[in-house]
Amino acid sequence: MIMKKVYICSMGGSGKGLLRSLLDGHQKIFTCPIQGFADSLINDKFIEFVKRKRLRILRERYWLSMPSIKCFYFIDDSEQIKITIAEFLNYLFATRSNFDQLIDKSLAGKTSTGPPGNMVFVDFDFNYNTYLEELVNKILGIGVFSSVEQLQDAVYEVFIKVWANKNKNYTPDTYFVQTARNGLRVIRNVLERNTSAIIFAMFRDPVSIAFTEAMNLRNMLSGSTGTDSISDKLIKISHKELFSTRYLYNLKYFRNEVNKIKEKNRNIYVVDFESLVHNTKEVMDGVADFLGIERDKVLYKPTLNSVELENNNAKLIDKIHDDPYKVLSKDQIDLIKYFIDGPSSKNSFLRNIYLAIMTNYHTLPNTVKTIKNKLRLYNIKV
């Protein structure tokens, strides 16, 4: 039986973690605290790995026939491909499956979530050695896998079994929820290789998400913890480089493509970040209805393993932290909106012409931009 899976997808800084934490407390939800856990199984790399195995199969036939080598079979194009357990585990470690995070959290006995500077830590009773042993036994017990999703579910089912202090029993009716990596590709991979998975696509005001990404990058480069005050950010934002126009174009492309995919696929549901923060009950009731689960007050408070995340220092709902509209200039705000939405009927004709000129100015190549291989917006006032 195929697991009921939910992926929370978005561009970076769009509130995936918040939606996951709001879903966490519901009795029909099992949330994974590791973003993109084992997602390399559903991208093209695993299929390429299987095809390379097919090419090497003759050379390795004698070695693979040794009884001491533990193997399983994966069916690709009606052909059974023999894969050793060691090869499979090596693939998971070598690709972006975030098994390193699982090891770190297992050794620390803690997992965490929340905004930078206000992280909340909860106990994570998970034995990684037991997980590997149970996973190997599960895979060998099944023996032959007819799809990527079947193999993927084996990895998730053992994860659920080994997480000892997760405060609910998993049943076939429970949704396994995880936050996906940023970008559109994971949505396409899920739709191609998962039969009936639910996708929540997080949208956020482009001004807010561009500001958040810019400050995350600046904090990372400066070594900041992300707890600076608005006045500190105001000083930082006066630097010449603010954010990447390439990112804005990717954000626009993501939103447009998700809306197109949504028209053809009923398993995609768009969640607006600002609405989620300010109208949590209304939005989460809609999410519950879409999943077909009971509306419950536990959906209105962010938790991790049923531990409430909010306190006096970490307000996750009802408030937007570091409002960019209090920091950025009108020109910066209007330029971001122009990049995403084009000319606005709210602007005068001359204002739209000005924004069009500035947009072209900021994207014209020159020697410095070519060397940096980036396009930047500048703090230029009319």
Rosetta blueprint (number, residue, H / E / L):
1 M L
2 I L
3 M L
4 K E
5 K E
6 V E
7 Y E
8 I E
9 C E
10 S L
11 M L
12 G L
13 G L
14 S L
15 G L
16 K H
17 G H
18 L H
19 L H
20 R H
21 S H
22 L H
23 L H
24 D L
25 G L
26 H L
27 Q L
28 K L
29 I E
30 F E
31 T E
32 C L
33 P L
34 I L
35 Q L
36 G L
37 F L
38 A L
39 D H
40 S H
41 L H
42 I L
43 N L
44 D H
45 K H
46 F H
47 I H
48 E H
49 F H
50 V H
51 K H
52 R H
53 K H
54 R H
55 L H
56 R H
57 I L
58 L L
59 R L
60 E L
61 R H
62 Y H
63 W H
64 L H
65 S L
66 M L
67 P L
68 S L
69 I L
70 K L
71 C E
72 F E
73 Y E
74 F E
75 I E
76 D E
77 D L
78 S L
79 E E
80 Q E
81 I E
82 K E
83 I E
84 T E
85 I H
86 A H
87 E H
88 F H
89 L H
90 N H
91 Y H
92 L H
93 F H
94 A H
95 T L
96 R L
97 S L
98 N L
99 F H
100 D H
101 Q H
102 L H
103 I H
104 D H
105 K H
106 S H
107 L H
108 A H
109 G L
110 K E
111 T E
112 S E
113 T E
114 G L
115 P L
116 P L
117 G L
118 N L
119 M L
120 V E
121 F E
122 V E
123 D E
124 F L
125 D L
126 F L
127 N L
128 Y H
129 N H
130 T H
131 Y H
132 L H
133 E H
134 E H
135 L H
136 V H
137 N H
138 K H
139 I H
140 L H
141 G H
142 I H
143 G L
144 V E
145 F E
146 S L
147 S L
148 V H
149 E H
150 Q H
151 L H
152 Q H
153 D H
154 A H
155 V H
156 Y H
157 E H
158 V H
159 F H
160 I H
161 K H
162 V H
163 W L
164 A L
165 N L
166 K L
167 N L
168 K L
169 N L
170 Y L
171 T L
172 P L
173 D L
174 T L
175 Y E
176 F E
177 V E
178 Q E
179 T E
180 A L
181 R L
182 N L
183 G L
184 L L
185 R H
186 V H
187 I H
188 R H
189 N H
190 V H
191 L H
192 E H
193 R H
194 N L
195 T L
196 S L
197 A L
198 I E
199 I E
200 F E
201 A E
202 M E
203 F E
204 R L
205 D L
206 P H
207 V H
208 S H
209 I H
210 A H
211 F H
212 T H
213 E H
214 A H
215 M H
216 N H
217 L H
218 R H
219 N H
220 M H
221 L H
222 S H
223 G L
224 S L
225 T L
226 G L
227 T L
228 D L
229 S L
230 I H
231 S H
232 D H
233 K H
234 L H
235 I H
236 K H
237 I H
238 S L
239 H L
240 K L
241 E L
242 L L
243 F L
244 S E
245 T H
246 R H
247 Y H
248 L H
249 Y H
250 N H
251 L H
252 K H
253 Y H
254 F H
255 R H
256 N H
257 E H
258 V H
259 N H
260 K H
261 I H
262 K H
263 E H
264 K H
265 N L
266 R L
267 N L
268 I E
269 Y E
270 V E
271 V E
272 D E
273 F H
274 E H
275 S H
276 L H
277 V H
278 H H
279 N L
280 T H
281 K H
282 E H
283 V H
284 M H
285 D H
286 G H
287 V H
288 A H
289 D H
290 F H
291 L H
292 G L
293 I L
294 E L
295 R L
296 D L
297 K H
298 V H
299 L H
300 Y H
301 K L
302 P L
303 T E
304 L E
305 N L
306 S L
307 V E
308 E E
309 L L
310 E L
311 N E
312 N L
313 N L
314 A E
315 K L
316 L L
317 I L
318 D L
319 K L
320 I L
321 H L
322 D L
323 D L
324 P H
325 Y H
326 K H
327 V L
328 L L
329 S L
330 K H
331 D H
332 Q H
333 I H
334 D H
335 L H
336 I H
337 K H
338 Y H
339 F H
340 I H
341 D H
342 G L
343 P L
344 S L
345 S L
346 K L
347 N L
348 S L
349 F H
350 L H
351 R H
352 N H
353 I H
354 Y H
355 L H
356 A H
357 I H
358 M H
359 T H
360 N H
361 Y H
362 H H
363 T H
364 L L
365 P L
366 N L
367 T H
368 V H
369 K H
370 T H
371 I H
372 K H
373 N L
374 K L
375 L L
376 R E
377 L L
378 Y L
379 N L
380 I L
381 K L
382 V L
